[in-house]
Amino acid sequence: MTTNLTGEIPSSLTDCKSLYRVRLEGNHLTGNISEAFGVYPKLSFIALSGNRFYGEISPKWSQCHNLQGLVIANNNITGKIPLELGHATQLHVLDLSSNHLTGEIPKELGKLTMMNRLLLSGNQFSGKIPSEISLLSKLEQLELESNNLSGPIPDDLGNCSNLWNLNLSKNNLEESIPSSVSYITPLRRLDLSQNSLVGGIRQQFGKLQSLEVLNLSHNMLNGSILEAFNDLHGLRFVNISFNQFEGLIPNLKAFHEASFDALRNNKGLCGNATGLMACVPSFLANHGHRKSTKLIILVVLPLFGGLLLLFILVGSFLAFYKMTPTIKSEPREEQHGDIFTILGFNGRILHDGIIEATEDFSYIYCIGSGGYGTVYKAALPTGQVVAVKKLHQSEDSMLNNNLKAFESEISALLEIRHHNIVQMGSLKMVLSNNEQAKELDWKRRLNIVKGLPNALSYMHHDRSQPIIHRDISSNNVLLDLDYEARVSDFGTARILKPDSSNWTSLAGTYGYIAPELAYTMRVDEKCDVYSFGVLTREVFMGRHPGDLISYFSSLQSTSSSMSNDQHVLLKDTIDQRLSPPVGQSAKDLVSTMKMALACLNGNPQLRPTMQQVAQALGRQSLPLPSPFNSIKLEELLGDVVCNG
């Protein structure tokens, strides 16, 4: 313990056979450590860290048969680790870090099967990491960073199944990261930075669900990281800089909020993070050479046990070089027959062409990923470039008995032509990133909210058969470089048929689903209206409104007045990262909030239609009834005028 002791250890201590526990760390003690201590039969723990001891580690420590902890970090110890230390079989902790030890790490340490902390960082060890380390099944921390270790990471390291901290950084380790690392499921911290590791990241890496800190920087790793990392939802910090990674970054907060230095100097990473370019599929990058490009979107459904893949054509959109402001709907005569014949494709030929073009869905062709599937780019032998969406397994009845109905829905989706229905980049990501959220000022947020009703109104009211999106959420609203909102991901969309009850299985994102779907599975336009109300509150709050929705419901259901200490001010519920709105923005925000609360009405019949919402938000906002900072939430529950 730190008591500012100085000088050498008294020679009489070598003969003190009754020593049980010694703590002398953090002092200014000096002397030759190989001579200062003897053999202590009862000694269970000794800590000498943070002193000025020199000399070599004595092999006599192995004769302390009850020794569980040997901690001599941050001294001036030289020489090698004595092989005899492998006989100290009761050792739980061995900390020799921050000394000047040399030579190889002895394989005899693999005999210390009780070991849970092996800390040898900050020395000059050379050679390979001994494979015998993998015999330490109780090991929880392994820190070998800042040495001169070379060779591969041991293949059997995954046998250390209790590791939560693995640091092998700042060495000369080579070859690829072994797949066995993915078996260490308790792993919370992994640092392999500043080595010479090569190859890609295996998909099994996604099994590390406990991982919080990941540093792979300054290696020669390559390929895509999307599928390997996309399930690491506990990740808090990531650094993958100075590698050869490419493609879309995972949809994780740790990546979206990573600094520029954490992602820099890679081959071609893209996505929603500081310093990265937006991901633009290459088949859209050359749109300037043609007046228009036909983009065909395919969906791959994993069906029954014996069926490998079933391809269903879901959409065909015209991407124009310059989009005119006038949006004209062109009705399309319904076509019958096999879904592949809609655009003149033969299903089997198309299937084989896609498998060949994507090399059986290799990650190098991945251009995006979402909650319902992964999108791949495929250049068909015919010269057409298509985006293929491979859906995740689902229990939805459409995959069993309603395949024909689903094909009809897809045929109708081919008719959609609206400038607010395309795919760009995620609103949720922007709101969760402090810097980007500040760029999203009140004017831009209002424009987002005003743009969405136009798209939904078009889907609900301007089609011969209304289309219900069923998953309106911030994750499915994408922003272009001008912060204009686009509705995306029609993986759950349904077409309402006048001669049908329109019953369906539950779909959507938790927190946005209309409450009536808890007791009825009948879907209609008012489900999207409710989701829009939640989304509008999220845009203004900067996060999902959560319990505030329940508060709104209680306001709507009670007619009694509330005491002053129960009032909630509007200014306290909006995004505090921005200054309060003023002028026209304040008036527009209040008007829009009133409309959003109307959309959140628990009774779907009392919610406005999206056509009414679009018309109301297009009108001039009324003057504020009182200063913005004094407006209470219950004041927003007044009558909303909706014409149309």
C-alpha positions in Angstrom: 0.0 0.0 0.0 1.2 3.6 -0.7 2.9 4.9 2.4 6.0 6.6 0.8 8.4 4.0 2.0 11.9 4.2 0.8 15.1 2.1 0.9 15.6 -1.6 0.6 13.7 -4.5 2.0 15.2 -5.6 5.4 17.2 -8.8 5.0 15.4 -10.3 8.0 12.3 -10.6 5.8 13.7 -13.5 3.8 13.4 -15.8 6.9 9.9 -14.7 7.9 8.2 -18.0 7.1 4.8 -16.9 8.6 4.2 -14.2 5.9 0.6 -14.6 4.7 -0.2 -11.4 2.7 2.2 -8.6 1.6 1.2 -5.3 0.1 4.0 -2.8 -0.6 2.8 -1.3 -3.9 3.1 2.4 -4.7 6.2 3.2 -2.7 9.9 4.0 -3.4 11.4 0.8 -2.4 14.5 -0.4 -4.1 16.9 -3.4 -4.1 17.5 -6.6 -6.0 14.2 -8.4 -6.0 15.8 -11.8 -6.6 17.7 -11.5 -3.2 15.2 -9.5 -1.1 12.6 -12.3 -0.7 12.8 -15.9 0.3 10.4 -18.9 0.3 7.2 -18.4 2.2 5.0 -21.6 2.7 1.9 -19.6 3.8 2.1 -16.7 1.5 -1.0 -16.3 -0.6 -0.6 -12.8 -2.1 2.2 -10.3 -2.6 2.0 -6.9 -4.4 5.2 -5.0 -5.1 4.1 -2.8 -8.0 5.1 0.8 -8.5 8.5 0.6 -6.8 12.1 0.6 -8.0 13.0 -3.0 -7.7 15.6 -4.4 -10.1 17.1 -7.8 -10.9 15.5 -10.9 -12.1 12.4 -12.9 -11.0 13.6 -15.6 -8.7 12.5 -19.2 -9.4 12.0 -19.6 -5.7 8.5 -18.0 -6.1 7.4 -21.4 -7.4 8.1 -22.9 -4.0 5.5 -20.7 -2.4 2.9 -23.4 -2.9 -0.1 -21.4 -1.6 0.7 -18.3 -3.7 -2.4 -17.0 -5.5 -1.3 -13.6 -6.5 2.1 -12.3 -7.7 2.0 -8.7 -8.7 5.3 -7.0 -9.5 4.2 -4.5 -12.2 5.9 -1.2 -13.0 9.4 -1.8 -11.7 12.8 -2.3 -13.4 12.8 -6.1 -13.5 14.9 -7.7 -16.2 15.7 -11.1 -17.5 13.2 -13.9 -18.4 10.3 -15.5 -16.7 11.7 -18.5 -14.9 10.3 -21.8 -16.3 9.9 -23.0 -12.7 7.0 -20.5 -12.2 4.8 -23.1 -14.0 4.9 -25.1 -10.7 3.1 -22.4 -8.8 -0.2 -24.1 -9.7 -2.3 -22.0 -7.2 -1.6 -18.7 -9.0 -4.8 -16.8 -9.9 -3.1 -13.5 -10.7 0.3 -12.9 -12.4 1.1 -9.3 -13.1 4.6 -8.6 -14.5 3.5 -5.7 -16.7 5.6 -2.5 -17.3 9.1 -4.0 -16.7 12.0 -4.9 -19.0 11.5 -8.6 -19.3 12.8 -10.4 -22.4 12.7 -13.7 -24.0 9.7 -15.8 -24.9 6.6 -16.3 -22.8 7.2 -19.8 -21.4 4.7 -22.4 -22.4 4.9 -23.7 -18.8 2.5 -21.0 -17.9 -0.2 -23.2 -19.5 0.1 -25.4 -16.3 -1.4 -22.6 -14.2 -4.9 -23.7 -14.7 -6.3 -21.6 -11.8 -5.1 -18.4 -13.5 -7.7 -15.7 -14.2 -5.5 -12.7 -14.8 -2.3 -12.9 -16.8 -0.8 -9.4 -17.3 2.5 -9.2 -19.2 2.1 -6.0 -21.1 4.8 -3.3 -21.6 7.8 -5.6 -21.7 10.1 -6.8 -24.4 8.8 -10.4 -24.9 9.5 -11.9 -28.3 8.5 -15.0 -30.2 5.1 -16.5 -30.5 2.2 -16.4 -28.1 2.4 -20.0 -26.7 -0.6 -22.1 -27.7 -0.6 -23.5 -24.1 -2.2 -20.2 -23.0 -5.5 -21.8 -24.4 -5.3 -24.3 -21.6 -6.2 -21.6 -19.1 -9.9 -22.1 -19.2 -10.5 -19.9 -16.2 -8.6 -16.9 -17.6 -10.6 -13.7 -17.5 -8.0 -11.1 -18.5 -5.1 -11.6 -20.9 -3.0 -8.5 -21.5 0.1 -9.0 -23.7 0.2 -5.6 -25.4 3.3 -3.5 -26.1 5.8 -6.3 -26.6 7.6 -7.7 -29.6 5.4 -10.8 -30.1 5.1 -12.2 -33.5 3.4 -15.0 -35.4 -0.3 -15.8 -35.4 -2.9 -15.4 -32.7 -3.3 -19.0 -31.3 -6.1 -20.9 -33.0 -7.2 -22.4 -29.8 -7.6 -19.1 -27.9 -11.3 -19.6 -28.0 -10.9 -22.3 -25.3 -10.4 -19.4 -22.9 -14.2 -19.2 -22.7 -14.3 -16.9 -19.7 -12.2 -14.0 -21.1 -13.8 -10.6 -20.9 -10.6 -8.6 -21.6 -8.2 -9.5 -24.4 -5.5 -7.0 -25.3 -2.8 -8.1 -27.8 -2.2 -4.7 -29.3 1.2 -3.1 -30.2 3.0 -6.3 -31.3 4.0 -7.8 -34.6 1.2 -10.4 -34.8 0.5 -11.8 -38.3 -2.0 -13.8 -40.3 -5.8 -13.5 -39.8 -7.9 -13.2 -36.7 -8.8 -16.8 -35.9 -12.5 -17.8 -35.9 -12.1 -19.2 -32.4 -12.1 -15.7 -31.0 -15.9 -15.6 -31.8 -16.4 -18.4 -29.2 -15.3 -16.2 -26.4 -18.9 -14.9 -25.8 -18.2 -13.0 -22.5 -15.6 -10.8 -24.3 -16.3 -7.1 -23.5 -13.0 -5.5 -24.5 -11.0 -6.6 -27.5 -7.9 -4.7 -28.7 -5.8 -6.2 -31.6 -4.6 -2.8 -32.8 -1.1 -2.0 -34.2 -0.2 -5.4 -35.5 0.2 -6.9 -39.0 -3.1 -8.8 -39.1 -4.6 -9.5 -42.5 -7.7 -10.9 -44.1 -11.4 -10.3 -43.5 -13.6 -10.4 -40.4 -15.5 -13.6 -40.2 -19.3 -13.4 -39.9 -19.1 -15.5 -36.7 -17.7 -12.3 -35.1 -21.3 -11.3 -34.6 -21.6 -13.9 -31.7 -19.7 -11.5 -29.5 -22.9 -10.0 -28.1 -21.2 -8.7 -24.9 -18.5 -6.8 -26.8 -18.4 -3.1 -25.7 -14.9 -1.9 -26.8 -13.3 -3.0 -30.1 -10.0 -1.7 -31.5 -8.7 -3.2 -34.7 -6.9 -0.1 -36.0 -3.5 -0.1 -37.7 -3.6 -3.5 -39.3 -4.0 -4.8 -42.8 -7.5 -6.2 -42.4 -9.9 -5.9 -45.4 -13.3 -6.6 -46.8 -16.8 -5.8 -45.5 -17.6 -5.4 -41.8 -21.3 -5.1 -42.2 -22.5 -8.7 -41.6 -19.8 -9.4 -39.0 -20.5 -6.4 -36.8 -24.2 -5.6 -37.4 -25.4 -7.6 -34.4 -23.0 -6.2 -31.9 -25.6 -4.0 -30.3 -23.7 -3.6 -27.0 -20.7 -1.9 -28.7 -19.9 1.5 -27.2 -16.5 2.3 -28.7 -14.9 1.2 -32.0 -11.7 2.0 -33.9 -11.0 0.3 -37.2 -8.9 3.1 -38.8 -5.8 2.4 -41.0 -7.0 -0.9 -42.5 -8.4 -1.8 -45.9 -12.1 -2.1 -44.9 -14.7 -1.1 -47.4 -18.5 -0.9 -47.9 -21.4 0.1 -45.7 -20.7 0.5 -41.9 -23.0 -1.3 -39.5 -26.2 0.3 -38.3 -24.9 0.7 -34.8 -24.6 3.8 -32.6 -20.9 3.1 -31.9 -20.2 3.5 -35.6 -22.5 6.4 -36.2 -21.0 8.4 -33.3 -17.4 7.3 -34.0 -14.9 10.1 -34.5 -13.2 10.7 -37.9 -10.0 9.3 -36.5 -11.7 6.0 -35.6 -12.8 5.2 -39.2 -10.2 7.1 -41.3 -7.7 5.6 -43.8 -9.7 2.6 -45.0 -10.2 1.5 -48.6 -13.8 2.6 -49.1 -16.0 2.8 -46.0 -19.3 4.6 -46.4 -22.3 5.4 -44.4 -23.7 7.8 -41.8 -20.6 8.7 -39.7 -18.3 11.7 -39.4 -15.9 11.9 -42.4 -17.5 9.1 -44.4 -19.2 9.5 -47.8 -22.8 8.4 -48.1 -23.1 5.0 -49.7 -24.1 5.4 -53.3 -24.5 2.2 -55.3 -22.2 2.3 -58.3 -25.1 1.7 -60.7 -26.5 5.1 -59.6 -23.2 6.9 -59.8 -23.3 6.9 -63.6 -26.8 8.1 -64.0 -25.5 11.3 -65.7 -24.7 9.3 -68.9 -28.3 8.3 -69.5 -31.6 10.1 -69.4 -33.0 7.5 -67.2 -32.0 4.2 -65.6 -34.4 1.4 -64.8 -33.7 0.0 -61.3 -35.3 -3.3 -60.6 -35.6 -4.4 -56.9 -35.8 -8.1 -56.1 -36.6 -9.8 -52.9 -35.3 -13.2 -51.8 -37.5 -15.0 -49.4 -36.1 -18.0 -47.4 -39.1 -20.3 -47.5 -39.7 -23.8 -46.3 -37.0 -26.2 -45.0 -36.2 -27.8 -48.3 -36.4 -24.7 -50.4 -33.2 -22.7 -50.6 -34.3 -19.4 -52.2 -37.4 -18.0 -53.8 -37.1 -14.8 -55.7 -39.9 -12.4 -55.9 -39.9 -9.2 -57.9 -41.0 -6.3 -55.6 -40.4 -3.1 -57.4 -39.3 -1.2 -60.4 -38.5 2.5 -60.1 -37.4 5.0 -62.6 -34.4 7.0 -61.3 -34.3 10.3 -63.2 -31.2 12.4 -63.7 -33.3 15.5 -62.9 -36.6 15.1 -61.1 -39.3 17.6 -62.2 -41.4 19.1 -59.5 -44.6 17.9 -61.0 -45.5 14.4 -59.9 -47.8 12.6 -62.2 -49.4 9.2 -61.4 -49.6 6.9 -64.3 -52.1 4.1 -63.8 -50.9 0.7 -64.8 -53.1 -2.1 -66.1 -52.9 -5.1 -63.8 -51.0 -8.0 -65.2 -51.6 -11.6 -64.3 -49.4 -14.7 -64.3 -46.2 -15.6 -62.7 -44.6 -12.7 -60.8 -41.4 -13.0 -62.8 -43.2 -12.4 -66.0 -44.2 -8.9 -64.9 -41.1 -7.5 -66.4 -40.6 -10.4 -68.9 -38.2 -12.4 -66.7 -37.9 -16.2 -66.6 -37.7 -17.1 -62.9 -35.1 -19.9 -63.2 -32.9 -18.0 -65.5 -33.1 -14.9 -63.3 -32.4 -17.0 -60.2 -29.2 -18.5 -61.8 -28.1 -15.1 -63.1 -28.4 -13.5 -59.7 -26.5 -16.3 -57.9 -23.7 -16.0 -60.4 -23.7 -12.2 -60.4 -23.5 -12.0 -56.6 -21.2 -15.0 -56.2 -23.9 -16.6 -54.0 -24.6 -13.4 -52.1 -21.0 -12.5 -51.2 -20.6 -9.6 -48.9 -18.6 -7.7 -51.5 -21.8 -7.1 -53.4 -23.7 -5.9 -50.3 -25.0 -2.3 -50.7 -27.3 -2.0 -47.7 -29.0 -3.8 -44.8 -32.2 -3.3 -42.8 -34.5 -5.0 -40.3 -36.0 -7.2 -43.0 -33.1 -8.2 -45.2 -29.8 -7.4 -46.9 -29.6 -5.7 -50.3 -27.0 -6.9 -52.9 -26.0 -5.4 -56.3 -26.2 -7.8 -59.2 -25.1 -7.2 -62.8 -27.2 -9.7 -64.9 -25.9 -11.3 -68.1 -28.5 -9.2 -69.9 -26.6 -6.1 -69.0 -29.3 -5.0 -66.5 -28.2 -4.0 -63.0 -30.5 -4.9 -60.2 -30.7 -4.6 -56.5 -31.6 -7.9 -54.8 -33.1 -7.9 -51.4 -32.7 -11.2 -49.4 -35.2 -11.2 -46.7 -34.6 -12.7 -43.2 -36.7 -15.7 -42.2 -40.2 -14.7 -41.1 -43.2 -16.3 -39.6 -45.6 -14.1 -41.5 -48.4 -16.1 -43.1 -47.5 -14.6 -46.5 -44.6 -17.0 -46.6 -46.9 -19.9 -46.3 -50.4 -19.7 -47.6 -50.7 -16.1 -48.9 -47.9 -16.1 -51.4 -50.3 -15.3 -54.3 -51.7 -12.4 -52.3 -48.2 -11.1 -51.6 -47.4 -11.3 -55.4 -50.4 -9.1 -56.0 -49.2 -6.6 -53.5 -45.8 -6.5 -55.2 -47.4 -5.9 -58.6 -49.2 -2.9 -57.1 -46.0 -1.6 -55.6 -44.6 -1.4 -59.1 -47.1 1.5 -59.6 -45.6 3.8 -57.0 -44.1 7.0 -58.4 -43.6 9.7 -55.9 -40.6 12.0 -55.1 -40.9 11.4 -51.4 -40.6 7.6 -51.8 -37.0 6.7 -52.5 -34.0 5.5 -50.4 -31.3 7.8 -49.3 -29.9 8.0 -45.6 -31.5 7.4 -42.0 -33.3 10.0 -39.9 -32.8 7.9 -36.8 -29.0 8.0 -37.3 -29.0 11.8 -37.7 -31.1 12.3 -34.5 -28.8 10.0 -32.5 -25.7 11.8 -33.5 -25.3 15.0 -31.5 -23.4 17.0 -34.2 -25.7 16.0 -37.0 -28.8 16.6 -34.9 -27.6 20.2 -34.3 -27.4 20.6 -38.1 -31.0 19.5 -38.2 -32.5 22.9 -37.1 -36.2 23.6 -36.6 -36.8 24.7 -40.1 -35.3 21.4 -41.5 -37.2 19.3 -39.0 -40.5 21.1 -40.0 -39.7 20.4 -43.6 -39.2 16.7 -42.9 -42.5 16.5 -41.0 -44.4 18.4 -43.7 -42.9 16.2 -46.5 -43.9 12.8 -45.1 -47.7 13.3 -45.2 -47.5 14.0 -48.9 -45.9 10.6 -49.5 -48.4 8.8 -47.2 -51.4 10.6 -48.6 -50.3 9.6 -52.1 -50.1 5.9 -50.9 -53.4 6.0 -49.1 -55.6 8.2 -51.4 -54.1 8.4 -54.8 -54.0 4.8 -55.7 -56.8 2.6 -57.0 -55.9 0.2 -54.2 -54.5 2.1 -51.1 -51.1 1.0 -49.9 -50.4 0.9 -46.1 -46.8 1.1 -45.2 -47.1 -0.5 -41.7 -43.6 0.5 -40.5 -43.4 4.3 -40.5 -40.4 4.9 -38.1 -37.3 7.1 -38.0 -35.3 4.1 -39.2 -37.4 4.0 -42.4 -37.3 7.7 -43.1 -34.3 8.7 -45.1 -32.8 12.1 -45.8 -31.0 13.3 -48.8 -28.2 15.9 -48.8 -30.8 18.7 -48.7 -32.5 17.0 -45.6 -35.6 16.2 -47.7 -37.4 13.2 -46.2 -38.0 10.0 -48.1 -40.2 7.0 -47.1 -38.3 3.7 -47.5 -38.5 0.0 -46.8 -41.7 -1.4 -48.1 -41.0 -4.9 -46.8 -44.1 -4.9 -44.6 -46.4 -2.8 -46.9 -49.9 -4.1 -47.6 -52.5 -3.2 -50.2 -56.0 -2.6 -49.0 -58.6 -4.4 -51.0 -62.2 -3.3 -50.9 -63.6 -6.9 -51.0 -61.3 -8.1 -48.2 -61.3 -7.8 -44.4 -57.6 -6.8 -44.6 -56.6 -8.9 -41.6 -52.8 -9.3 -41.2 -50.1 -10.5 -38.9 -48.5 -7.9 -36.6 -45.8 -5.9 -38.3 -43.9 -2.7 -37.7 -41.4 -1.3 -35.1 -42.2 -1.4 -31.4 -43.1 2.0 -30.2 -44.7 3.1 -33.4 -47.5 0.5 -33.8 -51.0 1.8 -33.4 -52.5 0.6 -30.0 -55.6 -1.0 -31.6 -53.4 -3.6 -33.3 -52.9 -5.1 -29.8 -56.5 -6.4 -29.9 -57.3 -6.5 -33.6 -55.2 -7.5 -36.6 -57.2 -5.4 -39.0 -54.9 -3.0 -40.8 -56.1 0.3 -42.4 -54.7 3.8 -43.1 -55.1 5.0 -39.6 -52.3 2.7 -38.5 -49.9 4.7 -40.6 -51.5 7.9 -39.2 -50.7 6.9 -35.6 -47.1 6.0 -36.5 -46.7 9.4 -38.2 -47.8 11.1 -34.9 -45.1 9.2 -33.0 -42.5 10.0 -35.6 -43.4 13.7 -35.5 -42.9 13.9 -31.8 -39.6 12.1 -32.2 -38.4 14.6 -34.7 -39.2 17.5 -32.4 -37.9 15.7 -29.2 -34.7 14.4 -30.8 -35.5 10.9 -29.5 -38.4 8.5 -29.3 -41.2 10.1 -27.1 -41.6 6.9 -25.1 -43.7 7.5 -21.9 -44.8 10.9 -23.2 -47.2 9.1 -25.5 -49.0 7.7 -22.4 -49.1 11.2 -21.0 -50.8 12.4 -24.1 -53.3 9.6 -23.9 -54.1 10.5 -20.3 -54.7 14.2 -21.4 -57.1 13.1 -24.1 -59.0 10.7 -21.8 -59.5 13.1 -18.9 -61.7 16.2 -18.7 -60.6 17.3 -15.2 -58.3 20.2 -14.8 -54.7 19.6 -13.7 -52.9 21.4 -10.9 -50.1 23.7 -11.8 -47.4 21.4 -10.6 -48.7 18.7 -13.0 -48.4 20.9 -16.1 -45.7 20.0 -18.7 -44.4 22.8 -20.8 -43.9 22.2 -24.5 -40.4 23.8 -24.4 -39.3 21.2 -21.9 -40.2 18.3 -24.3 -38.4 19.4 -27.4 -34.8 18.7 -28.4 -32.6 20.5 -25.9 -29.7 20.4 -28.2 -31.3 23.2 -30.2 -32.2 26.7 -29.1 -36.0 27.1 -28.7 -37.7 28.0 -32.0 -38.7 31.6 -32.7 -40.8 33.5 -35.1 -42.4 31.4 -37.9 -40.6 28.3 -36.8 -42.3 28.5 -33.3 -45.7 29.0 -34.9 -45.2 26.1 -37.3 -43.9 23.8 -34.6 -47.0 24.4 -32.4 -49.4 23.9 -35.3 -47.6 20.7 -36.3 -47.5 19.4 -32.7 -51.3 19.9 -32.5 -51.7 17.8 -35.7 -49.3 15.1 -34.3 -51.4 14.8 -31.1 -54.5 14.4 -33.2 -52.8 11.6 -35.0 -52.0 9.9 -31.7 -55.7 9.7 -30.7 -56.4 6.3 -29.1 -59.6 6.0 -31.2 -58.5 5.4 -34.8 -61.8 6.9 -36.1 -61.0 10.2 -34.5 -57.6 10.5 -36.2 -57.3 12.6 -39.3 -56.4 11.1 -42.6 -53.0 11.7 -44.1 -54.7 13.7 -46.8 -56.1 16.0 -44.1 -52.8 16.2 -42.4 -51.0 17.1 -45.6 -53.5 19.8 -46.3 -53.4 21.2 -42.8 -49.6 21.4 -42.6 -49.6 23.1 -46.0 -51.6 26.1 -44.7 -50.3 29.2 -42.9 -49.9 28.6 -39.2 -52.0 30.6 -36.8 -50.4 33.1 -34.3 -49.3 31.7 -31.0 -51.9 31.9 -28.2 -49.1 32.8 -25.7 -45.3 33.1 -25.7 -43.8 29.8 -26.9 -41.9 29.2 -23.6 -45.2 29.3 -21.6 -47.3 26.9 -23.8 -48.4 23.8 -22.0 -48.9 20.4 -23.7 -52.6 20.3 -22.8 -53.1 23.5 -24.8 -52.2 21.6 -27.9 -55.2 19.3 -27.5 -57.7 21.9 -28.9 -59.7 21.3 -32.0 -57.6 20.8 -35.1 -59.2 22.0 -38.3 -58.8 19.4 -41.0 -60.5 19.9 -44.4 -60.6 17.5 -47.2 
